[in-house]
């Protein structure tokens, strides 16, 4: 579903501020894989997601989604392949519009728009059923402005929006990092349910080592713009945080130094 080959990106090349964010990155993800991504600050995690989303063009290398080379495809054109949830709960939604209106916008992504009622009665019934599964009481608040929701409620709505059209690839960029622990756990529970039920191929960046091990069927750890640890299946299920740190140190030749990740132990 996703194939990244020798991806390289240096920001501000030829200056004193030059920073190599991706250094010959190679990654292949199969259809239905749920991959968690962890690494220290500046490891290249978010840069990788931005490259996949088309926020910038890489200096070298290719990106393929479901067999389509999207490396030079405009960001708005490749959006039809992707669903994305950002770290900031304020991104990804229109705060001054109703929950139902936000969902309707997501449902119409990639289709031609016509002058007609924004949200049909049948759609409201559909959205109510979708929101009911979240168990957050939002099914009775379809007319509420999204900007009035809590961070956790907003991320849950954004998850529904990002997956409404069953994207080829779901990108989760530390989407629980700005939430309190209890709310983060609820959003992760909702995430796993949506991913599992829809068999969505997913890349989830997290700073929480416990969550990286607990969720998904595969875990990759990045350092200096490349993948240094890649575990899956039974090996991942049996992994402990200390073992993961040991794998990182052996592969990279240095200690893992992300304060956020270490504090999440």
C-alpha positions in Angstrom: 0.0 0.0 0.0 3.0 2.3 0.6 6.4 2.1 -0.8 9.1 4.7 0.0 12.4 4.2 -1.8 15.7 6.0 -1.0 13.9 9.2 0.1 16.1 12.1 0.9 15.4 15.7 2.1 17.7 18.4 3.3 16.2 21.7 4.4 18.1 25.0 3.8 20.8 23.2 1.7 24.1 25.0 1.3 23.6 27.2 4.4 24.7 27.1 8.0 21.2 26.0 8.8 21.2 23.0 6.5 19.4 20.1 8.1 19.2 16.6 6.6 15.8 15.3 7.8 15.5 12.2 5.6 18.6 10.2 4.7 17.9 7.5 2.2 14.6 6.4 3.9 13.2 3.0 2.7 9.9 1.7 3.9 7.3 -0.8 2.5 3.9 -1.2 4.2 1.4 -3.9 3.2 -2.3 -3.4 2.9 -4.0 -3.4 6.3 -0.8 -2.9 8.3 -1.0 -0.7 11.4 2.5 0.7 11.9 3.5 2.7 15.0 6.5 5.1 14.5 8.7 6.3 17.4 12.0 8.2 17.6 13.7 11.2 19.2 13.2 14.8 18.3 14.5 15.5 14.8 14.5 11.8 13.9 12.4 12.5 10.8 9.0 11.1 11.9 6.8 14.1 11.0 9.0 14.9 8.0 8.3 11.4 6.6 4.5 12.0 7.1 4.7 15.4 5.4 6.6 13.9 2.5 3.9 11.3 2.1 1.2 13.9 2.3 3.0 16.1 -0.3 3.8 19.1 1.9 7.1 19.3 0.1 9.0 17.5 -2.7 11.9 15.3 -1.7 15.4 16.0 -3.1 15.6 12.4 -4.2 13.7 9.1 -4.1 10.1 8.0 -4.7 6.8 7.5 -2.9 4.2 5.1 -4.2 0.7 4.7 -2.7 -1.3 1.6 -3.9 1.0 1.3 -6.9 0.7 5.0 -7.9 3.8 7.1 -8.0 2.8 10.3 -6.1 6.3 11.7 -5.6 5.6 14.7 -7.8 1.9 14.8 -7.4 0.4 18.0 -6.0 -0.7 17.9 -2.3 -4.4 18.5 -3.1 -4.4 15.7 -5.8 -2.8 13.0 -3.6 -5.2 13.9 -0.7 -7.7 11.5 -2.3 -5.5 8.6 -1.2 -5.0 9.9 2.4 -6.7 10.6 5.7 -4.8 12.6 8.3 -5.2 13.6 11.9 -2.8 16.2 13.3 -1.3 16.6 16.8 -3.2 19.9 17.3 -6.9 19.3 17.9 -7.6 22.7 16.3 -6.4 21.4 12.9 -8.4 19.3 10.4 -11.8 20.8 11.2 -13.8 24.0 10.5 -14.4 25.3 14.1 -17.3 27.7 13.2 -19.3 25.0 11.4 -21.5 22.3 12.9 -20.3 18.7 13.5 -22.7 17.5 10.8 -21.4 20.1 8.4 -17.8 19.1 9.0 -18.7 15.5 8.4 -20.5 16.4 5.2 -17.4 18.3 3.9 -15.3 15.1 4.6 -17.9 12.9 2.8 -17.7 15.1 -0.3 -13.9 15.2 -0.5 -12.8 14.5 -4.1 -16.2 14.9 -5.6 -17.8 17.7 -7.7 -19.8 20.1 -5.6 -23.2 21.4 -6.6 -25.6 24.0 -5.1 -27.9 22.0 -2.8 -28.7 21.6 0.9 -25.5 21.2 2.8 -26.5 18.1 4.9 -29.4 15.9 3.9 -31.6 14.1 6.3 -30.3 10.7 5.4 -26.7 11.9 6.0 -27.7 13.2 9.5 -29.0 9.7 10.3 -25.7 8.2 9.1 -23.5 10.7 11.0 -25.5 10.1 14.2 -24.8 6.3 13.9 -21.1 6.9 13.3 -20.8 9.3 16.3 -22.8 6.9 18.5 -20.0 4.4 18.2 -17.6 6.9 19.8 -19.6 6.7 23.1 -19.0 10.4 23.7 -22.5 11.7 23.4 -21.8 13.5 20.2 -24.6 11.8 18.3 -27.0 14.2 20.1 -24.9 17.3 19.3 -24.9 17.3 15.5 -25.7 21.0 15.4 -23.0 21.9 17.9 -20.1 24.0 16.5 -16.9 21.9 16.4 -14.9 24.8 18.0 -16.9 24.3 21.2 -15.9 20.7 21.7 -13.1 19.5 24.0 -9.8 18.4 22.5 -10.6 14.7 22.8 -14.1 15.1 21.3 -12.6 17.1 18.4 -9.9 14.5 17.7 -12.6 11.8 17.7 -14.6 13.8 15.1 -11.4 14.4 13.1 -10.8 10.7 13.1 -14.3 10.1 11.7 -13.7 12.7 9.1 -10.3 11.3 8.1 -11.7 7.8 7.7 -15.2 8.5 6.3 -14.0 7.9 2.7 -11.9 4.8 3.6 -8.5 6.3 2.6 -5.7 4.1 1.1 -3.5 5.3 4.0 -4.3 6.9 7.3 -1.6 9.2 8.8 -1.8 9.9 12.5 0.8 12.5 13.6 1.0 12.3 17.4 -2.7 12.8 17.4 -3.0 12.2 21.2 0.0 14.2 22.3 -1.9 17.3 23.2 -4.5 15.4 25.3 -4.5 14.5 28.9 -3.8 10.8 29.7 -7.4 9.7 30.2 -8.6 11.4 27.1 -5.6 10.2 25.0 -6.4 6.6 26.1 -10.0 7.0 24.9 -9.0 8.5 21.5 -6.5 5.6 21.0 -9.2 3.1 21.8 -11.5 4.7 19.2 -8.5 4.8 16.8 -7.9 1.1 17.1 -11.6 0.3 16.7 -11.9 2.4 13.5 -8.7 1.0 12.0 -9.6 -2.6 12.8 -13.2 -2.5 11.6 -12.2 -0.7 8.3 -9.0 -2.6 7.8 -7.2 0.7 7.2 -3.5 0.8 6.4 -2.2 3.2 9.1 1.0 5.0 10.1 0.8 6.4 13.7 3.6 8.5 15.1 3.7 8.5 18.9 6.1 9.7 21.6 4.7 7.1 24.0 6.8 3.9 24.0 4.1 1.9 25.7 1.5 2.9 23.1 4.0 2.2 20.3 4.3 -1.4 21.6 0.7 -1.9 22.5 -1.0 -0.7 19.3 -0.6 -2.0 15.7 1.1 -5.1 14.2 4.4 -3.4 13.4 6.7 -0.9 15.0 9.5 1.1 13.4 11.9 3.4 15.2 13.7 6.3 13.4 17.0 8.0 13.9 18.6 10.7 11.8 16.1 10.3 9.0 16.3 6.6 8.6 14.7 3.5 10.1 16.9 1.7 12.6 14.5 -0.7 14.2 11.7 -2.6 12.5 9.7 -5.3 14.5 6.4 -6.9 13.8 4.1 -9.8 14.7 4.9 -12.0 17.7 8.2 -10.3 18.2 6.5 -6.9 18.7 3.8 -8.4 21.0 6.5 -9.7 23.4 8.6 -6.6 23.3 9.3 -4.6 26.5 10.3 -0.9 26.6 13.8 -1.8 27.9 14.2 -4.3 25.0 13.1 -1.7 22.5 15.7 0.8 23.9 18.3 -2.0 23.6 17.4 -2.6 20.0 17.7 1.1 19.3 21.1 1.5 20.9 22.4 -1.5 19.1 21.2 -0.3 15.7 22.1 3.3 16.0 25.2 3.1 18.2 23.8 5.7 20.6 21.4 6.1 23.5 17.8 7.0 22.9 17.4 10.6 24.1 13.8 11.6 23.6 12.6 13.1 26.9 8.9 12.6 26.0 9.4 9.0 25.1 11.5 8.1 28.1 9.0 9.8 30.4 6.2 7.7 28.9 7.9 4.5 30.2 
